[in-house]
Amino acid sequence: MHRIIATSVAFFFIFFFASGTAFAIQGYKDRHGSFYGFGLGGGPGALHADGEDTGLEGTGELGFAPHLVFGGGMSNELIFGAEISPWIRTVSIADQDHTHLQWSFNAFTNYFVLDNLYLEGGLGLAYKYWDSDTRHQEMGISAKIGTGFEYFLDGTVAAGMRFGYTRHFYQNGAFDAFVGAATLRWY
């Protein structure tokens, strides 16, 4: 898992910096109108399930966390959108592998406090899947807060980084994740 995360982040930065003048800013594009994008990253996650060993207790384990976003801009400072974001990790308990999938389906808002720096908040649905002796699946509520920055590479493409905390609320437990991701958005 560490190799996947490291390779994904390294690929983004090699692509970003190796292109040199191809990414010269050709003109500022505002954030009005629709956008879509994706991100690759990861971070530690912990699943707290009542009375069960999930392999993700305590401070948690590193997981892979890609995401897809789409939405629209109300102004240069305020955008609204929706995201689909899984957190994926396989852990071993008593020499048996257990796959954890934590999905977030959030509506979110980015408020740009500076030209390129934004604060983020979101709320939506959560879905957990993990297998042990039995398969565990449950829907819940997802809430997130975070921050990030992005720079326009040309008139329509913005690259950046985002960092945030997500909490899933389930009937028999909760999931917490701190995630960082390299992002690309097309406005």
C-alpha positions in Angstrom: 0.0 0.0 0.0 2.9 2.4 0.8 4.3 1.8 -2.7 1.0 2.6 -4.4 0.6 5.9 -2.5 4.3 6.8 -3.0 4.1 5.9 -6.7 0.9 7.9 -7.2 2.3 11.0 -5.6 5.6 10.7 -7.4 3.9 10.3 -10.7 1.9 13.5 -10.2 4.9 15.5 -9.2 7.1 14.1 -12.1 4.3 14.9 -14.5 3.8 18.4 -13.0 7.4 19.5 -13.0 8.8 17.6 -16.0 6.4 19.4 -18.4 8.1 22.8 -17.8 6.9 25.4 -20.2 3.9 23.3 -21.3 2.3 24.4 -18.0 3.1 28.1 -18.5 0.1 30.2 -17.4 -1.7 31.4 -20.5 -4.2 33.5 -18.7 -6.3 33.3 -15.5 -9.6 31.5 -15.7 -12.1 32.3 -13.0 -14.0 29.6 -11.2 -17.5 30.5 -12.5 -19.3 27.6 -14.3 -18.9 23.9 -14.0 -15.8 21.9 -13.2 -14.7 18.3 -12.7 -11.5 16.7 -11.4 -9.7 14.0 -9.5 -7.1 13.4 -6.9 -4.7 10.7 -5.7 -3.5 10.4 -2.2 -4.0 8.6 1.1 -3.6 8.8 4.8 -4.2 7.0 8.1 -7.7 5.7 8.9 -9.1 4.0 12.0 -12.3 2.0 12.2 -14.0 1.7 15.6 -16.5 -1.1 15.6 -18.3 -2.0 18.8 -16.7 -5.2 20.2 -14.9 -6.3 17.0 -11.2 -6.5 16.0 -11.1 -4.6 12.7 -7.3 -4.3 12.3 -7.7 -0.5 12.1 -8.0 0.4 15.8 -5.9 3.0 17.5 -4.1 5.4 15.3 -5.0 3.5 12.2 -3.2 2.4 9.1 -2.3 4.1 5.9 -4.8 3.7 3.1 -5.1 4.7 -0.5 -7.7 7.5 -1.1 -8.4 8.6 -4.7 -11.4 10.9 -5.3 -13.6 12.2 -8.2 -15.2 15.7 -8.0 -17.6 17.7 -10.1 -19.6 20.9 -9.5 -20.0 24.5 -10.2 -18.6 27.9 -9.2 -20.9 30.6 -7.8 -18.0 33.1 -7.8 -14.2 33.2 -7.8 -14.3 32.6 -4.0 -17.1 30.0 -3.6 -17.6 26.7 -5.4 -20.1 23.9 -4.6 -19.6 20.3 -5.7 -20.1 16.6 -5.1 -17.4 14.0 -4.6 -17.0 10.2 -4.5 -14.1 9.2 -2.4 -13.1 5.7 -1.3 -10.5 4.8 1.4 -8.9 1.4 0.7 -6.7 -0.8 2.9 -6.1 -4.5 3.4 -4.9 -5.6 6.9 -3.9 -8.9 8.4 -5.5 -10.3 11.5 -4.3 -13.8 12.6 -2.7 -14.4 9.2 -5.9 -13.7 7.4 -6.3 -10.7 5.0 -9.2 -8.3 5.6 -10.1 -5.7 3.0 -11.6 -2.4 4.2 -13.5 0.0 1.9 -14.8 3.2 3.3 -16.8 5.2 0.8 -17.8 8.9 1.1 -20.5 10.4 -1.1 -20.3 14.1 -0.1 -21.7 17.5 -1.1 -19.0 20.0 -0.4 -18.1 23.7 -0.5 -14.8 25.3 -1.1 -14.4 28.9 0.1 -11.2 30.6 -1.2 -9.9 32.8 1.6 -7.0 33.8 -0.7 -6.6 33.6 -4.5 -5.4 30.0 -4.3 -6.0 28.8 -0.7 -9.4 27.4 0.3 -11.3 26.0 3.3 -13.5 23.0 2.7 -16.5 21.5 4.4 -18.8 18.7 3.3 -21.6 16.4 4.4 -23.1 13.3 2.8 -23.4 9.5 2.9 -20.9 7.0 4.1 -20.7 3.3 3.3 -18.4 0.8 4.9 -17.5 -2.7 3.7 -15.0 -5.0 5.4 -14.7 -8.7 5.5 -13.7 -10.8 8.6 -15.4 -14.1 9.5 -18.5 -12.4 8.1 -19.0 -9.5 5.7 -19.8 -6.2 7.3 -21.7 -3.6 5.3 -23.4 -0.5 6.6 -24.6 2.9 5.5 -24.0 6.0 7.6 -23.3 9.7 7.6 -20.1 11.3 6.4 -18.7 14.7 7.5 -15.5 16.4 6.4 -13.4 19.5 7.0 -10.2 20.5 5.3 -8.0 23.0 3.5 -6.2 23.0 0.2 -4.6 25.2 -2.5 -4.7 25.2 -6.3 -2.9 27.1 -9.0 -4.1 27.5 -12.5 -1.6 25.8 -14.9 -3.3 27.4 -17.9 -6.7 28.9 -18.6 -8.8 25.9 -17.5 -6.6 23.4 -15.6 -5.8 23.9 -11.9 -3.4 21.6 -9.9 -3.1 21.6 -6.2 -3.0 19.7 -2.9 -5.7 19.2 -0.3 -5.7 18.0 3.3 -8.6 17.0 5.4 -10.3 15.1 8.1 -13.3 12.8 7.4 -15.5 11.1 10.0 -18.1 8.4 9.2 -20.9 7.8 11.7 -22.3 4.3 11.8 -24.9 2.7 14.0 -22.3 0.4 15.6 -19.1 2.5 15.3 -17.2 5.2 13.5 -14.4 5.7 11.0 -11.8 8.5 11.1 -9.4 9.4 8.3 -6.8 12.1 7.7 -6.1 12.3 4.0 -3.8 14.3 1.8 -4.1 14.3 -2.0 -2.6 15.8 -5.2 -5.4 17.2 -7.3 -6.3 18.3 -10.8 -9.5 20.2 -11.7 -10.8 21.4 -15.1 -12.9 24.6 -15.0 
